[in-house]
Amino acid sequence: MKKFIVFDIVCYVVLPYFIWNYGREPLGDYYAMLLSTIPGFFYTIYRFAIERQFNIAGISILLSLFLGTMINLLSQNAESMLWNQVYLGYAYGMIFLISVLIRKPLALRFAVDFVYLQGFAKEDSFAAFSKKGVFM
């Protein structure tokens, strides 16, 4: 499990930061931002292949990487790419808000996935988190 934490940090933080800092000068802002998403995208697909189980956190990471990459590819320059990412962030916020309003909060699903990574069963965690009074 600790091996995955190190790989998560390397693929989601270190490599994109390295690509951004050293690729910005020769490639330009747009292509450096676009290229920095590649390690996280491939690592997410690799983790799905290794774990072979459904989790909402992994699906949302994969979906957000896919949507972010598509928006980045459709953007014409770095400024429009950044604005499109802001609009995408608003859309994610609306999805979370709607999930709370219909009483199926996505944050609960993320919490269950996080606790599962710490070694607890998903069914037990979901039942415990769904009880009234757990989160005051």
NUKOL-693361 format. One record per residue: residue number from 1; residue in one letter; x, y, z of N, C-alpha, C, O, CB in turn. Coordinates in nm, 4 decimals. Atoms other than C-alpha are relative to their C-alpha. Glycine has a CB too. Example, Ala and Ser with C-alpha at 12.3 -4.5 7.8 and 13.67 -1.06 7.14 Angstrom:
# NUKOL-693361
pos; code; n_X; n_Y; n_Z; ca_X; ca_Y; ca_Z; c_X; c_Y; c_Z; o_X; o_Y; o_Z; cb_X; cb_Y; cb_Z
1; a; 0.0890; -0.1190; 0.0000; 1.2300; -0.4500; 0.7800; 0.0900; 0.1200; 0.0000; 0.1936; 0.1181; 0.0665; -0.0992; 0.0027; 0.1246
2; s; -0.0820; -0.1190; -0.0060; 1.3670; -0.1060; 0.7140; -0.0770; 0.1090; 0.0730; -0.0261; 0.2198; 0.0899; 0.0414; 0.0462; -0.1415
This chain:
# NUKOL-693361
pos; code; n_X; n_Y; n_Z; ca_X; ca_Y; ca_Z; c_X; c_Y; c_Z; o_X; o_Y; o_Z; cb_X; cb_Y; cb_Z
1; m; 0.0823; -0.1190; 0.0000; 0.0000; 0.0000; 0.0000; 0.0868; 0.1255; 0.0000; 0.0551; 0.2225; -0.0689; -0.0937; -0.0003; 0.1204
2; k; -0.0873; -0.1175; -0.0046; 0.2830; 0.2422; 0.0809; 0.0695; 0.0229; -0.1336; 0.1037; 0.1361; -0.1677; 0.1042; -0.0153; 0.1108
3; k; -0.0591; -0.0133; 0.1323; 0.4323; 0.1715; -0.2603; -0.0919; 0.0817; -0.0911; -0.0449; 0.1637; -0.1699; 0.0275; -0.1388; -0.0612
4; f; 0.0950; -0.0742; 0.0814; 0.1149; 0.3047; -0.4216; -0.0036; 0.1477; 0.0375; -0.0230; 0.2330; -0.0491; -0.1383; -0.0602; 0.0137
5; i; -0.0006; -0.1400; -0.0425; 0.1303; 0.6233; -0.2140; 0.1164; 0.0739; -0.0638; 0.1006; 0.1871; -0.1095; 0.0077; 0.0105; 0.1533
6; v; -0.1168; -0.0618; 0.0623; 0.4796; 0.6962; -0.3434; -0.0238; 0.0182; -0.1497; 0.0069; 0.1239; -0.2049; 0.1264; -0.0853; 0.0246
7; f; 0.0288; -0.0108; 0.1430; 0.3728; 0.6234; -0.7019; -0.1064; 0.1072; -0.0275; -0.0978; 0.1789; -0.1272; -0.0463; -0.1358; -0.0551
8; d; 0.1016; -0.1047; 0.0150; 0.0645; 0.8460; -0.6559; 0.0645; 0.1377; 0.0020; 0.0364; 0.2217; -0.0835; -0.1058; -0.0106; 0.1111
9; i; -0.0650; -0.1305; -0.0121; 0.2794; 1.1364; -0.5448; 0.0888; 0.0281; -0.1212; 0.0906; 0.1396; -0.1732; 0.0831; 0.0068; 0.1292
10; v; -0.0890; -0.0194; 0.1149; 0.5300; 1.0827; -0.8250; -0.0802; 0.0284; -0.1271; -0.0478; 0.1215; -0.2007; 0.0894; -0.1238; -0.0204
11; c; 0.0737; -0.0136; 0.1260; 0.2722; 1.0460; -1.1045; -0.0967; 0.1174; -0.0026; -0.1223; 0.1743; -0.1087; -0.0755; -0.1258; -0.0275
12; y; 0.0975; -0.1086; -0.0023; 0.0237; 1.3089; -0.9885; 0.0595; 0.1354; 0.0365; -0.0021; 0.2385; 0.0095; -0.1088; -0.0331; 0.0960
13; v; -0.0577; -0.1275; -0.0432; 0.2605; 1.5739; -0.8474; 0.1381; 0.0235; -0.0601; 0.1604; 0.1245; -0.1269; 0.0087; 0.0047; 0.1519
14; v; -0.1405; -0.0230; 0.0354; 0.6313; 1.5282; -0.9195; 0.0190; 0.0073; -0.1516; 0.0753; 0.1047; -0.2017; 0.0884; -0.1111; 0.0584
15; l; -0.0186; -0.0002; 0.1452; 0.6234; 1.4356; -1.2890; -0.0705; 0.1166; -0.0695; -0.0088; 0.1819; -0.1537; -0.0500; -0.1302; -0.0577
16; p; 0.0612; -0.1174; 0.0640; 0.3635; 1.6989; -1.3904; 0.0733; 0.1307; 0.0322; 0.0875; 0.2167; -0.0546; -0.1451; 0.0119; 0.0430
17; y; -0.0745; -0.1201; -0.0374; 0.5572; 1.9644; -1.1975; 0.1315; 0.0093; -0.0775; 0.1689; 0.1166; -0.1248; 0.0275; 0.0008; 0.1512
18; f; -0.1256; 0.0055; 0.0742; 0.8837; 1.8554; -1.3616; -0.0236; 0.0335; -0.1482; 0.0505; 0.1119; -0.2073; 0.0649; -0.1397; 0.0142
19; i; 0.0322; -0.0260; 0.1413; 0.7245; 1.8548; -1.7095; -0.0366; 0.1468; -0.0194; 0.0043; 0.2084; -0.1179; -0.1165; -0.0911; -0.0478
20; w; 0.0399; -0.1405; 0.0117; 0.5717; 2.1982; -1.6477; 0.1210; 0.0925; 0.0083; 0.1362; 0.1833; -0.0735; -0.1013; 0.0361; 0.1095
21; n; -0.1148; -0.0897; -0.0182; 0.8934; 2.3572; -1.5225; 0.1011; -0.0088; -0.1133; 0.1511; 0.0935; -0.1598; 0.0689; -0.0307; 0.1304
22; y; -0.1043; 0.0156; 0.1005; 1.1292; 2.2122; -1.7807; -0.0529; -0.0085; -0.1428; 0.0255; 0.0008; -0.2373; 0.0798; -0.1220; 0.0302
23; g; 0.0566; 0.0064; 0.1341; 0.8907; 2.1800; -2.0756; -0.0601; 0.1309; -0.0457; -0.0934; 0.1469; -0.1631; -0.1037; -0.1063; -0.0060
24; r; 0.0636; -0.1268; 0.0322; 0.7530; 2.5309; -2.0619; 0.0828; 0.0839; -0.0961; 0.0288; 0.1457; -0.1878; -0.0256; 0.0779; 0.1258
25; e; -0.0883; -0.0806; 0.0857; 1.0518; 2.6973; -2.2232; 0.0063; -0.0543; -0.1433; -0.0176; 0.0214; -0.2374; 0.1411; 0.0045; 0.0597
26; p; -0.0108; 0.0473; 0.1390; 1.1002; 2.4669; -2.5250; -0.1354; -0.0238; -0.0687; -0.1462; -0.0090; -0.1904; 0.0796; -0.1280; -0.0029
27; l; 0.1279; 0.0358; 0.0608; 0.7327; 2.3702; -2.5764; -0.1023; 0.1122; 0.0006; -0.1896; 0.1170; -0.0860; -0.0570; -0.1177; 0.0702
28; g; 0.1011; -0.1035; -0.0177; 0.5390; 2.6749; -2.4629; -0.0989; -0.0413; 0.1081; -0.1048; -0.1578; 0.1475; -0.0734; 0.0276; -0.1323
29; d; 0.0930; 0.0254; -0.1109; 0.2694; 2.7053; -2.1965; -0.1058; -0.1040; -0.0342; -0.1319; -0.1953; 0.0442; -0.0679; 0.1288; 0.0409
30; y; 0.1112; 0.0870; 0.0395; -0.0076; 2.5282; -2.3861; 0.0427; -0.1463; -0.0052; -0.0212; -0.2316; 0.0563; -0.0553; 0.0429; -0.1360
31; y; -0.0431; 0.1388; 0.0146; 0.1836; 2.2140; -2.4775; 0.0611; -0.0552; 0.1291; 0.0526; -0.1753; 0.1547; 0.1006; -0.0112; -0.1135
32; a; -0.0534; 0.0460; -0.1287; 0.3588; 2.1983; -2.1391; -0.1137; -0.0406; 0.0931; -0.1040; -0.1419; 0.1624; 0.0863; 0.1101; 0.0658
33; m; 0.1166; 0.0369; -0.0818; 0.0205; 2.1997; -1.9623; -0.0643; -0.1274; -0.0513; -0.1041; -0.2139; 0.0268; -0.1033; 0.1136; 0.0015
34; l; 0.0604; 0.1189; 0.0595; -0.1139; 1.9427; -2.2017; 0.0832; -0.1242; 0.0281; 0.0291; -0.2289; 0.0636; -0.0166; 0.0186; -0.1504
35; l; -0.0902; 0.1128; -0.0211; 0.1888; 1.7169; -2.1681; 0.0074; -0.0404; 0.1469; 0.0308; -0.1575; 0.1767; 0.1389; 0.0341; -0.0511
36; s; -0.0104; 0.0325; -0.1426; 0.1875; 1.7369; -1.7874; -0.1161; -0.0854; 0.0498; -0.1072; -0.1404; 0.1596; 0.0072; 0.1272; 0.0814
37; t; 0.1114; 0.0851; -0.0411; -0.1480; 1.5531; -1.7725; 0.0206; -0.1465; -0.0360; -0.0503; -0.2329; 0.0155; -0.1274; 0.0493; -0.0623
38; i; -0.0188; 0.1365; 0.0502; -0.0143; 1.2411; -1.9451; 0.0423; -0.1002; 0.1082; -0.0147; -0.2092; 0.1126; 0.1032; 0.0009; -0.1096
39; p; -0.0370; 0.1009; -0.1009; 0.1624; 1.0710; -1.6481; -0.1160; -0.0406; 0.0901; -0.1325; -0.1591; 0.1191; 0.1129; 0.0523; 0.0855
40; g; 0.1138; 0.0321; -0.0849; -0.1478; 1.0941; -1.4284; -0.1041; -0.0828; -0.0719; -0.1633; -0.1731; -0.0128; -0.0628; 0.1259; 0.0516
41; f; 0.0983; 0.0740; 0.0786; -0.3734; 0.9666; -1.7054; 0.0405; -0.1470; -0.0133; -0.0403; -0.2362; 0.0126; -0.0161; 0.0635; -0.1391
42; f; -0.0451; 0.1382; 0.0171; -0.1631; 0.6562; -1.7761; 0.0103; -0.0732; 0.1335; -0.0167; -0.1931; 0.1403; 0.1348; -0.0029; -0.0709
43; y; -0.0095; 0.0640; -0.1306; -0.1048; 0.5893; -1.4065; -0.1385; -0.0400; 0.0510; -0.1529; -0.1454; 0.1129; 0.0688; 0.0935; 0.1004
44; t; 0.1360; 0.0332; -0.0411; -0.4803; 0.5980; -1.3391; -0.0493; -0.1241; -0.0724; -0.1102; -0.2114; -0.0105; -0.0944; 0.1173; -0.0263
45; i; 0.0397; 0.1191; 0.0757; -0.5443; 0.3454; -1.6155; 0.0753; -0.1226; 0.0513; 0.0174; -0.2305; 0.0632; 0.0265; 0.0200; -0.1515
46; y; -0.0799; 0.1105; -0.0552; -0.2613; 0.1283; -1.4787; -0.0575; -0.0476; 0.1326; -0.0671; -0.1681; 0.1557; 0.1466; 0.0432; 0.0188
47; r; 0.0554; 0.0377; -0.1302; -0.4128; 0.1359; -1.1280; -0.1329; -0.0728; -0.0160; -0.1616; -0.1655; 0.0597; -0.0184; 0.1238; 0.0883
48; f; 0.1251; 0.0722; 0.0260; -0.7524; 0.0314; -1.2674; 0.0292; -0.1430; -0.0438; -0.0390; -0.2363; -0.0012; -0.0835; 0.0727; -0.1075
49; a; -0.0351; 0.1341; 0.0470; -0.5884; -0.2630; -1.4422; 0.0521; -0.0875; 0.1138; 0.0239; -0.2072; 0.1174; 0.1047; 0.0087; -0.1109
50; i; -0.0558; 0.0760; -0.1119; -0.4053; -0.3683; -1.1244; -0.1067; -0.0352; 0.1024; -0.1152; -0.1510; 0.1433; 0.1118; 0.0787; 0.0668
51; e; 0.0962; 0.0233; -0.1075; -0.6901; -0.3310; -0.8714; -0.1246; -0.0734; -0.0461; -0.1819; -0.1506; 0.0307; -0.0395; 0.1304; 0.0617
52; r; 0.1163; 0.0659; 0.0599; -0.9737; -0.4485; -1.0990; -0.1246; 0.0053; 0.0872; -0.1917; -0.0956; 0.1090; 0.0330; -0.1429; -0.0298
53; q; 0.1219; -0.0175; -0.0762; -1.2493; -0.3072; -0.8867; -0.0533; 0.1404; -0.0210; 0.0210; 0.2338; -0.0509; 0.0240; -0.0274; 0.1490
54; f; 0.0669; -0.1277; 0.0200; -1.4991; -0.0271; -0.9113; 0.0143; 0.0840; 0.1263; -0.0158; 0.0379; 0.2364; -0.1496; -0.0204; -0.0361
55; n; 0.0045; -0.0973; -0.1088; -1.4437; 0.2759; -0.6927; -0.0303; 0.1369; -0.0592; 0.0185; 0.1728; -0.1664; 0.1342; 0.0020; 0.0802
56; i; 0.0472; -0.1285; 0.0510; -1.6017; 0.6155; -0.7313; 0.1138; 0.1000; -0.0120; 0.1128; 0.1845; -0.1015; -0.1090; 0.0561; 0.0902
57; a; -0.1133; -0.0929; 0.0067; -1.2768; 0.7998; -0.6609; 0.0811; -0.0229; -0.1271; 0.1171; 0.0726; -0.1958; 0.0903; -0.0155; 0.1239
58; g; -0.0758; 0.0306; 0.1212; -1.0915; 0.6219; -0.9403; -0.0751; 0.0376; -0.1262; -0.0171; 0.0920; -0.2201; 0.0345; -0.1464; -0.0039
59; i; 0.0817; -0.0358; 0.1159; -1.3786; 0.6658; -1.1841; -0.0026; 0.1521; -0.0175; 0.0086; 0.2019; -0.1295; -0.1441; -0.0552; 0.0155
60; s; 0.0050; -0.1458; 0.0126; -1.4008; 1.0365; -1.1049; 0.1347; 0.0570; -0.0434; 0.1390; 0.1535; -0.1197; -0.0430; 0.0632; 0.1324
61; i; -0.1320; -0.0455; 0.0441; -1.0248; 1.0808; -1.1451; 0.0169; -0.0255; -0.1493; 0.0626; 0.0617; -0.2232; 0.1118; -0.0708; 0.0797
62; l; -0.0115; 0.0331; 0.1414; -1.0334; 0.9024; -1.4795; -0.0894; 0.0890; -0.0856; -0.0473; 0.1368; -0.1909; -0.0349; -0.1462; -0.0228
63; l; 0.0920; -0.0846; 0.0747; -1.3381; 1.0981; -1.5946; 0.0486; 0.1451; -0.0043; 0.0411; 0.2103; -0.1084; -0.1396; -0.0069; 0.0616
64; s; -0.0474; -0.1382; -0.0007; -1.1929; 1.4310; -1.4858; 0.1262; 0.0161; -0.0849; 0.1440; 0.1187; -0.1505; 0.0272; 0.0459; 0.1435
65; l; -0.1171; -0.0062; 0.0882; -0.8620; 1.3524; -1.6579; -0.0424; -0.0007; -0.1467; 0.0117; 0.0741; -0.2281; 0.0950; -0.1180; 0.0280
66; f; 0.0483; 0.0072; 0.1377; -1.0490; 1.2601; -1.9748; -0.0639; 0.1319; -0.0424; -0.0323; 0.1858; -0.1485; -0.1005; -0.1147; -0.0154
67; l; 0.0659; -0.1266; 0.0341; -1.2692; 1.5703; -1.9676; 0.0997; 0.1154; -0.0065; 0.0932; 0.1991; -0.0966; -0.1097; 0.0318; 0.1020
68; g; -0.1006; -0.1059; -0.0003; -0.9770; 1.7956; -1.8778; 0.0884; -0.0055; -0.1227; 0.1207; 0.0978; -0.1814; 0.0851; -0.0089; 0.1244
69; t; -0.0842; 0.0157; 0.1187; -0.7652; 1.6539; -2.1583; -0.0760; 0.0383; -0.1266; -0.0200; 0.1027; -0.2153; 0.0507; -0.1443; -0.0108
70; m; 0.0795; -0.0373; 0.1166; -1.0480; 1.6903; -2.4106; -0.0165; 0.1516; -0.0087; -0.0048; 0.2100; -0.1165; -0.1374; -0.0680; 0.0051
71; i; 0.0139; -0.1456; 0.0006; -1.1054; 2.0500; -2.3067; 0.1322; 0.0665; -0.0361; 0.1347; 0.1650; -0.1099; -0.0491; 0.0502; 0.1367
72; n; -0.1308; -0.0562; 0.0330; -0.7329; 2.1188; -2.3237; 0.0308; -0.0138; -0.1483; 0.0861; 0.0779; -0.2091; 0.1089; -0.0677; 0.0821
73; l; -0.0250; 0.0202; 0.1428; -0.7122; 1.9717; -2.6730; -0.0861; 0.0918; -0.0860; -0.0430; 0.1357; -0.1927; -0.0258; -0.1453; -0.0378
74; l; 0.0886; -0.0859; 0.0772; -1.0079; 2.1785; -2.7905; 0.0305; 0.1480; 0.0183; -0.0131; 0.2306; -0.0620; -0.1426; -0.0268; 0.0380
75; s; -0.0374; -0.1402; -0.0226; -0.8660; 2.5009; -2.6456; 0.1041; 0.0416; -0.1030; 0.1879; -0.0383; -0.1449; 0.0545; 0.0210; 0.1445
76; q; -0.0911; -0.0489; 0.1026; -0.6776; 2.7163; -2.8906; 0.1298; 0.0576; 0.0557; 0.2313; 0.0610; -0.0137; -0.0687; 0.1039; -0.0820
77; n; -0.1203; -0.0573; -0.0603; -0.4308; 2.8764; -2.6498; -0.0035; -0.0224; 0.1508; -0.1006; -0.0761; 0.2040; 0.0121; 0.1516; -0.0329
78; a; -0.0127; 0.0256; -0.1435; -0.3157; 2.8698; -2.2874; -0.1054; 0.0755; 0.0798; -0.1590; 0.0212; 0.1763; 0.1392; 0.0388; 0.0485
79; e; 0.0984; -0.0766; -0.0763; -0.5507; 3.1452; -2.1689; -0.1388; -0.0612; -0.0093; -0.2074; -0.0728; 0.0923; -0.0040; 0.1436; -0.0486
80; s; 0.1317; 0.0625; 0.0130; -0.8639; 2.9824; -2.3097; -0.0024; -0.1362; 0.0696; -0.1067; -0.1777; 0.1202; -0.0379; -0.0154; -0.1487
81; m; -0.0072; 0.1270; -0.0708; -0.7463; 2.6499; -2.1661; -0.0251; 0.0224; 0.1493; -0.0995; -0.0529; 0.2122; 0.1375; -0.0676; -0.0229
82; l; 0.0183; -0.0295; -0.1418; -0.7282; 2.8043; -1.8196; -0.1441; 0.0405; 0.0307; -0.2001; -0.0029; 0.1313; 0.0956; 0.1106; 0.0434
83; w; 0.1391; -0.0386; -0.0220; -1.0720; 2.9661; -1.8523; -0.0934; -0.1202; -0.0125; -0.1886; -0.1330; 0.0645; -0.0412; 0.1089; -0.0992
84; n; 0.0828; 0.1193; 0.0149; -1.2217; 2.6393; -1.9754; 0.0114; -0.0910; 0.1214; -0.0857; -0.1567; 0.1589; 0.0390; -0.0761; -0.1260
85; q; -0.0164; 0.0789; -0.1221; -1.0757; 2.4648; -1.6699; -0.0794; 0.0616; 0.1149; -0.1313; -0.0110; 0.1997; 0.1489; -0.0105; 0.0379
86; v; 0.0820; -0.0658; -0.1023; -1.2472; 2.7241; -1.4490; -0.1464; -0.0384; -0.0184; -0.2144; -0.0708; 0.0789; 0.0168; 0.1541; -0.0064
87; y; 0.1386; 0.0382; 0.0268; -1.5812; 2.6509; -1.6176; -0.0248; -0.1468; 0.0347; -0.1315; -0.1818; 0.0853; -0.0347; 0.0257; -0.1470
88; l; 0.0125; 0.1412; -0.0350; -1.5207; 2.2779; -1.5749; -0.0056; -0.0167; 0.1517; -0.0793; -0.1014; 0.2022; 0.1174; -0.0810; -0.0587
89; g; 0.0053; 0.0028; -0.1461; -1.4549; 2.3380; -1.2051; -0.1371; 0.0395; 0.0524; -0.1868; -0.0205; 0.1477; 0.1056; 0.0922; 0.0581
90; y; 0.1365; -0.0375; -0.0366; -1.7905; 2.5159; -1.1780; -0.0965; -0.1163; -0.0255; -0.1861; -0.1412; 0.0552; -0.0447; 0.1250; -0.0792
91; a; 0.0865; 0.1145; 0.0308; -1.9558; 2.2151; -1.3444; 0.0173; -0.1101; 0.1053; -0.0811; -0.1702; 0.1483; 0.0315; -0.0554; -0.1415
92; y; -0.0223; 0.0995; -0.1057; -1.7934; 1.9790; -1.0921; -0.0669; 0.0435; 0.1296; -0.1267; -0.0384; 0.1994; 0.1508; -0.0221; 0.0232
93; g; 0.0649; -0.0518; -0.1205; -1.9155; 2.2013; -0.8100; -0.1508; -0.0179; -0.0056; -0.2132; -0.0531; 0.0946; 0.0337; 0.1470; 0.0191
94; m; 0.1447; 0.0189; 0.0161; -2.2695; 2.1884; -0.9477; -0.0389; -0.1462; 0.0162; -0.1428; -0.1772; 0.0746; -0.0457; 0.0511; -0.1369
95; i; 0.0286; 0.1432; -0.0143; -2.2540; 1.8095; -0.9688; 0.0014; -0.0399; 0.1473; -0.0861; -0.1137; 0.1925; 0.1027; -0.0845; -0.0793
96; f; -0.0046; 0.0297; -0.1429; -2.1485; 1.7888; -0.6033; -0.1204; 0.0587; 0.0723; -0.1787; -0.0066; 0.1589; 0.1292; 0.0537; 0.0614
97; l; 0.1147; -0.0638; -0.0631; -2.4213; 2.0338; -0.5024; -0.1286; -0.0765; -0.0290; -0.2099; -0.0982; 0.0609; -0.0129; 0.1443; -0.0475
98; i; 0.1192; 0.0765; 0.0366; -2.6874; 1.8406; -0.6912; -0.0025; -0.1337; 0.0734; -0.1085; -0.1780; 0.1175; -0.0052; -0.0227; -0.1523
99; s; -0.0032; 0.1279; -0.0716; -2.5704; 1.5142; -0.5327; -0.0390; 0.0173; 0.1470; -0.0997; -0.0726; 0.2052; 0.1397; -0.0630; -0.0102
100; v; 0.0407; -0.0267; -0.1381; -2.6165; 1.6710; -0.1876; -0.1500; 0.0271; 0.0063; -0.2188; -0.0209; 0.0964; 0.0788; 0.1195; 0.0581
101; l; 0.1416; -0.0349; -0.0002; -2.9581; 1.8102; -0.2772; -0.0906; -0.1214; -0.0198; -0.2013; -0.1251; 0.0339; -0.0275; 0.1019; -0.1078
102; i; 0.0814; 0.1207; 0.0196; -3.0846; 1.4696; -0.3926; 0.0321; -0.1072; 0.1040; -0.0132; -0.2211; 0.0931; 0.0219; -0.0562; -0.1409
103; r; -0.0341; 0.0857; -0.1142; -2.9401; 1.3141; -0.0740; 0.0764; -0.1264; -0.0391; 0.0588; -0.2325; 0.0208; -0.1256; -0.0390; 0.0730
104; k; -0.0934; 0.1056; 0.0397; -2.6863; 1.0957; -0.2533; 0.1381; 0.0629; -0.0128; 0.1929; 0.0681; -0.1229; -0.0440; -0.0689; -0.1349
105; p; -0.1230; -0.0796; 0.0090; -2.3672; 1.2863; -0.1643; 0.1199; -0.0790; -0.0518; 0.1512; -0.1877; -0.0033; 0.0332; 0.0571; 0.1351
106; l; -0.1204; 0.0623; 0.0541; -2.0620; 1.2023; -0.3690; 0.1133; 0.0007; 0.1019; 0.2003; -0.0863; 0.0986; 0.0438; 0.0715; -0.1275
107; a; -0.1043; -0.0056; -0.1029; -1.8449; 1.3054; -0.0746; -0.0046; -0.1245; 0.0881; 0.0996; -0.1709; 0.1343; -0.0159; 0.1268; 0.0864
108; l; 0.0121; 0.1239; -0.0765; -1.9799; 1.0027; 0.1138; 0.0654; -0.1154; -0.0747; 0.1332; -0.1984; -0.0141; -0.1475; -0.0320; 0.0285
109; r; -0.0621; 0.1068; 0.0811; -1.8720; 0.7750; -0.1707; 0.1524; 0.0137; 0.0012; 0.2240; -0.0861; 0.0092; -0.0527; 0.0044; -0.1464
110; f; -0.1445; -0.0222; -0.0067; -1.5259; 0.9348; -0.1708; 0.0557; -0.0408; 0.1363; 0.1639; -0.0990; 0.1445; 0.0328; 0.1473; -0.0282
111; a; -0.0451; 0.0365; -0.1348; -1.4982; 0.8876; 0.2061; 0.0072; -0.1517; 0.0156; 0.1012; -0.2038; 0.0756; -0.0941; 0.0598; 0.1064
112; v; -0.0010; 0.1464; -0.0073; -1.5887; 0.5189; 0.1754; 0.1198; -0.0568; -0.0763; 0.1838; -0.1509; -0.0294; -0.1316; -0.0581; -0.0566
113; d; -0.1168; 0.0451; 0.0760; -1.3217; 0.4727; -0.0924; 0.1297; 0.0289; 0.0744; 0.2217; -0.0529; 0.0733; 0.0029; 0.0668; -0.1370
114; f; -0.1202; -0.0364; -0.0756; -1.0643; 0.6535; 0.1217; 0.0204; -0.0938; 0.1188; 0.1325; -0.1369; 0.1456; -0.0092; 0.1457; 0.0488
115; v; -0.0096; 0.0903; -0.1149; -1.1414; 0.4381; 0.4257; 0.0324; -0.1417; -0.0474; 0.1022; -0.2156; 0.0220; -0.1319; 0.0009; 0.0818
116; y; -0.0317; 0.1318; 0.0561; -1.1270; 0.1266; 0.2055; 0.1501; -0.0138; -0.0246; 0.2073; -0.1203; -0.0015; -0.0775; -0.0230; -0.1312
117; l; -0.1448; 0.0032; 0.0216; -0.7682; 0.2167; 0.1125; 0.0772; -0.0181; 0.1305; 0.1931; -0.0597; 0.1296; 0.0453; 0.1280; -0.0691
118; q; -0.0636; 0.0188; -0.1300; -0.6920; 0.2113; 0.4851; -0.0280; -0.1380; 0.0583; 0.0198; -0.1697; 0.1672; -0.0469; 0.1066; 0.0965
119; g; 0.0186; 0.1382; -0.0407; -0.8159; -0.1478; 0.5127; -0.1366; -0.0357; 0.0552; -0.1540; -0.1472; 0.1045; 0.0992; -0.0329; 0.0994
120; f; 0.1332; 0.0283; -0.0513; -1.1835; -0.1224; 0.6132; -0.0922; -0.0416; -0.1144; -0.0743; 0.0020; -0.2281; -0.0571; 0.1227; 0.0739
121; a; 0.0935; 0.0485; 0.1021; -1.4675; -0.2968; 0.4270; -0.0912; 0.1140; -0.0454; -0.1331; 0.1972; 0.0351; -0.0844; -0.1188; 0.0544
122; k; 0.0839; -0.1064; 0.0554; -1.6726; -0.0738; 0.1966; -0.1409; -0.0035; 0.0577; -0.1966; 0.1013; 0.0902; -0.0060; -0.0113; -0.1519
123; e; 0.1368; 0.0116; -0.0484; -2.0091; -0.2082; 0.3159; -0.0124; 0.0492; 0.1435; -0.1076; 0.1194; 0.1775; -0.0473; -0.1441; -0.0100
124; d; 0.0023; -0.0438; -0.1393; -1.9268; -0.1523; 0.6837; 0.0186; 0.1508; 0.0106; -0.0478; 0.2166; 0.0907; 0.1084; -0.0719; 0.0801
125; s; -0.0267; -0.1433; -0.0028; -1.7924; 0.1957; 0.6173; -0.1209; 0.0790; -0.0478; -0.1562; 0.1812; 0.0110; 0.1217; 0.0332; -0.0859
126; f; 0.1170; -0.0698; 0.0532; -2.0934; 0.2970; 0.4099; -0.1119; 0.0011; 0.1027; -0.1778; 0.1033; 0.1221; -0.0481; -0.0657; -0.1305
127; a; 0.1043; 0.0076; -0.1019; -2.3314; 0.1768; 0.6806; 0.0322; 0.0916; 0.1180; -0.0566; 0.1588; 0.1705; -0.0172; -0.1446; 0.0484
128; a; -0.0392; -0.0841; -0.1134; -2.1343; 0.3552; 0.9535; -0.0101; 0.1483; -0.0349; -0.0557; 0.2277; 0.0473; 0.1427; -0.0336; 0.0444
129; f; 0.0051; -0.1405; 0.0397; -2.1079; 0.6821; 0.7591; -0.1422; 0.0475; -0.0276; -0.1693; 0.1675; -0.0224; 0.0855; 0.0221; -0.1227
130; s; 0.1385; -0.0377; 0.0315; -2.4784; 0.6757; 0.6712; -0.0858; 0.0213; 0.1234; -0.1966; 0.0738; 0.1118; -0.0633; -0.1054; -0.0861
131; k; 0.0761; -0.0170; -0.1237; -2.5932; 0.6752; 1.0356; -0.0083; 0.1472; 0.0364; 0.0858; 0.2237; 0.0153; 0.0638; -0.0802; 0.1150
132; k; 0.0145; -0.1384; -0.0469; -2.7293; 0.9983; 1.1733; 0.0865; 0.0188; 0.1228; 0.1001; -0.0712; 0.2056; -0.1488; 0.0345; 0.0317
133; g; -0.0822; -0.0335; -0.1152; -2.5024; 1.1685; 1.4217; 0.1476; -0.0282; -0.0160; 0.2264; 0.0096; 0.0707; -0.0489; -0.0724; 0.1165
134; v; -0.1420; 0.0282; 0.0208; -2.1724; 1.0468; 1.2765; 0.0742; 0.1291; -0.0286; 0.1809; 0.1541; 0.0273; 0.0201; -0.1005; -0.1154
135; f; -0.0606; -0.1276; 0.0348; -2.0948; 1.3860; 1.1253; -0.0832; 0.1121; 0.0604; -0.1874; 0.1488; 0.0061; 0.0117; 0.0164; -0.1540
136; m; 0.0732; -0.1094; -0.0658; -2.2068; 1.6604; 1.3605; 0.0408; 0.1317; -0.0635; -0.0084; 0.2373; -0.0237; 0.0276; 0.0023; 0.1539
